């Protein structure tokens, strides 16, 4: 299908929406990230077999325990990769909706991370011409700097608003894994999804020079 056809434009926008929903769905899966004790049996009865009040108390205590691993933020990794290669496939309203939905479903303070992620994507779009002719290393560094910047802003704003920010150790771990997974996201974007960088002088679907 023609890269510049309106049909492909909307197909790719819908494809990105589906990709984002799949990523959020897997984030919501109840994957246990707590330390596993192999040789000490769990002596507490299952939550379903105890008093409801005690069950709620144990659930609150479990939420306060330390997690030992957190995965990468694949949604923002793919959003940055697509924003750099085909900005028209991921308009601001589409990105804002997916990021806000992610905030709500993952129980983050709604709007803040969505706004910061959107600003990062829009910043990358504005630099797409300069990065188009650069090496992948330069692109990777630019993405890493943006991710570090929005992480710092997120922590600072939450602290200023007297909102408990996420554990810094987990935030740094998520940041590191997201930066490391970015090349894989780019590979999947180009090879599996067919979203490539525009050639110099090429026009987008709306007739504007990319």
C-alpha positions as CSV (number, residue, x, y, z in Angstrom):
1,X,0.0,0.0,0.0
2,X,1.2,3.5,-0.8
3,X,3.1,5.1,2.1
4,X,1.3,8.4,1.4
5,X,-2.2,7.1,1.0
6,X,-4.9,8.2,3.5
7,X,-5.9,4.6,3.9
8,X,-2.4,3.6,5.1
9,X,-2.4,6.6,7.4
10,X,-5.5,5.5,9.3
11,X,-4.5,1.9,9.2
12,X,-1.2,2.7,10.9
13,X,-2.9,5.0,13.5
14,X,-5.3,2.2,14.4
15,X,-2.4,-0.2,14.5
16,X,-0.6,2.0,17.0
17,X,-3.7,2.2,19.1
18,X,-4.0,-1.6,19.2
19,X,-0.3,-1.8,20.0
20,X,-0.7,0.6,22.9
21,X,-3.8,-1.3,24.2
22,X,-1.9,-4.6,24.1
23,X,1.1,-3.1,26.0
24,X,-1.2,-1.7,28.7
25,X,-3.1,-5.1,28.9
26,X,0.2,-6.9,29.6
27,X,1.1,-4.3,32.2
28,X,-2.2,-5.1,34.0
29,X,-1.5,-8.8,34.2
30,X,-1.0,-9.9,37.8
31,X,2.6,-10.8,37.5
32,X,4.2,-11.3,40.9
33,X,7.4,-9.3,41.4
34,X,7.9,-10.0,45.1
35,X,10.8,-12.1,46.4
36,X,10.0,-15.8,46.3
37,X,10.9,-17.9,49.3
38,X,11.7,-21.4,48.1
39,X,12.4,-23.1,51.4
40,X,10.0,-21.3,53.8
41,X,6.4,-22.3,53.3
42,X,3.7,-19.6,53.4
43,X,2.0,-20.1,56.7
44,X,-0.7,-17.5,56.2
45,X,-4.0,-18.9,54.9
46,X,-5.2,-17.7,51.4
47,X,-7.1,-14.4,51.4
48,X,-10.2,-16.1,50.2
49,X,-10.4,-18.2,53.4
50,X,-10.0,-15.5,56.0
51,X,-12.1,-12.7,57.4
52,X,-12.7,-9.9,54.8
53,X,-11.3,-7.2,57.1
54,X,-8.1,-9.2,57.6
55,X,-7.9,-9.8,53.9
56,X,-8.0,-6.0,53.3
57,X,-5.3,-5.4,55.9
58,X,-3.0,-8.0,54.4
59,X,-3.6,-6.6,50.9
60,X,-2.5,-3.1,52.2
61,X,0.6,-4.6,53.8
62,X,1.5,-6.5,50.6
63,X,1.2,-3.2,48.6
64,X,3.8,-1.7,50.9
65,X,6.4,-4.4,50.4
66,X,9.4,-3.8,48.2
67,X,9.3,-4.9,44.6
68,X,12.5,-6.3,43.2
69,X,11.9,-5.9,39.5
70,X,10.0,-3.7,37.1
71,X,9.8,-4.0,33.3
72,X,10.4,-1.3,30.7
73,X,7.8,1.2,29.6
74,X,7.2,-0.2,26.2
75,X,4.5,2.3,25.4
76,X,6.7,5.3,25.5
77,X,9.6,3.3,23.7
78,X,7.3,2.6,20.8
79,X,5.8,6.1,20.9
80,X,9.2,7.7,20.6
81,X,10.3,5.3,17.8
82,X,7.1,6.0,15.8
83,X,7.3,9.8,16.5
84,X,10.7,10.0,15.0
85,X,10.0,7.9,11.9
86,X,6.4,8.8,11.0
87,X,5.1,11.7,13.1
88,X,1.8,11.7,11.1
89,X,1.0,8.2,12.3
90,X,1.0,9.3,16.0
91,X,-0.7,12.7,16.3
92,X,-0.7,14.4,19.7
93,X,-4.3,13.6,20.5
94,X,-3.8,9.9,19.9
95,X,-0.6,9.9,22.0
96,X,-2.3,11.9,24.8
97,X,-5.3,9.5,24.9
98,X,-3.1,6.4,25.2
99,X,-0.8,7.9,27.8
100,X,-3.7,9.2,29.9
101,X,-5.4,5.8,29.6
102,X,-2.1,4.2,30.8
103,X,-2.0,6.6,33.8
104,X,-5.5,5.7,34.8
105,X,-5.2,2.0,34.4
106,X,-1.8,1.7,36.1
107,X,-2.9,4.0,38.9
108,X,-0.4,6.7,38.4
109,X,-1.3,10.4,39.2
110,X,-3.5,11.0,36.1
111,X,-2.2,13.4,33.6
112,X,1.4,14.2,34.8
113,X,3.3,11.3,33.2
114,X,1.0,11.5,30.1
115,X,1.8,15.2,29.7
116,X,5.6,14.6,30.1
117,X,5.6,11.6,27.7
118,X,3.6,13.7,25.1
119,X,6.1,16.5,25.4
120,X,9.0,14.1,24.9
121,X,7.4,12.7,21.7
122,X,6.6,16.1,20.4
123,X,10.2,17.2,21.1
124,X,11.5,14.3,19.1
125,X,9.1,15.0,16.2
126,X,10.5,18.6,16.0
127,X,14.0,17.2,15.8
128,X,13.2,14.4,13.4
129,X,14.8,16.1,10.4
130,X,18.1,16.5,12.2
131,X,18.1,13.0,13.6
132,X,16.9,11.5,10.3
133,X,20.4,11.7,8.8
134,X,22.2,10.9,12.1
135,X,23.4,7.5,13.2
136,X,21.3,5.3,15.4
137,X,23.7,6.0,18.3
138,X,22.7,9.7,18.2
139,X,19.0,8.8,18.1
140,X,19.5,6.4,21.1
141,X,21.3,9.1,23.1
142,X,18.6,11.7,22.3
143,X,15.9,9.2,23.4
144,X,17.8,8.4,26.6
145,X,18.2,12.1,27.5
146,X,14.5,12.7,27.0
147,X,13.6,9.7,29.2
148,X,16.0,10.9,31.9
149,X,14.6,14.4,31.7
150,X,10.9,13.4,32.0
151,X,11.8,11.0,34.9
152,X,13.4,13.9,36.8
153,X,10.5,16.3,36.1
154,X,8.0,13.6,37.2
155,X,9.8,13.1,40.5
156,X,10.2,16.9,41.1
157,X,6.6,17.8,40.3
158,X,5.2,15.0,42.4
159,X,7.4,16.1,45.3
160,X,6.3,19.8,44.9
161,X,2.6,18.7,44.9
162,X,3.3,16.7,48.1
163,X,2.4,13.5,46.3
164,X,4.3,10.4,47.1
165,X,6.5,9.7,44.1
166,X,7.3,6.2,42.9
167,X,10.3,4.5,44.6
168,X,13.4,6.0,43.0
169,X,15.1,2.6,42.7
170,X,12.2,1.2,40.7
171,X,11.9,4.3,38.6
172,X,15.6,4.1,37.7
173,X,15.3,0.4,37.0
174,X,12.3,1.1,34.7
175,X,14.3,3.9,33.0
176,X,17.3,1.7,32.5
177,X,15.3,-1.2,31.0
178,X,13.4,1.2,28.8
179,X,16.6,2.7,27.4
180,X,18.0,-0.8,26.8
181,X,14.9,-2.1,25.1
182,X,14.6,0.9,22.8
183,X,16.7,-0.7,20.0
184,X,14.4,-3.7,20.0
185,X,11.4,-1.4,19.8
186,X,13.0,0.3,16.8
187,X,13.8,-3.0,15.2
188,X,10.2,-4.2,15.6
189,X,8.9,-0.8,14.4
190,X,11.0,-1.0,11.2
191,X,11.0,-4.7,10.4
192,X,7.7,-6.1,11.7
193,X,5.5,-3.0,11.4
194,X,7.0,-1.4,8.3
195,X,7.4,2.1,9.9
196,X,10.5,3.5,8.4
197,X,12.2,6.9,8.4
198,X,11.1,9.2,5.6
199,X,13.7,9.9,2.9
200,X,15.0,13.5,2.5
201,X,12.6,15.6,0.6
202,X,9.7,13.1,0.9
203,X,6.2,14.4,1.6
204,X,3.8,13.2,4.2
205,X,0.2,12.2,3.7
206,X,-1.0,15.8,4.0
207,X,1.5,17.1,1.4
208,X,4.0,18.7,3.7
209,X,7.7,18.1,3.3
210,X,9.0,15.7,6.0
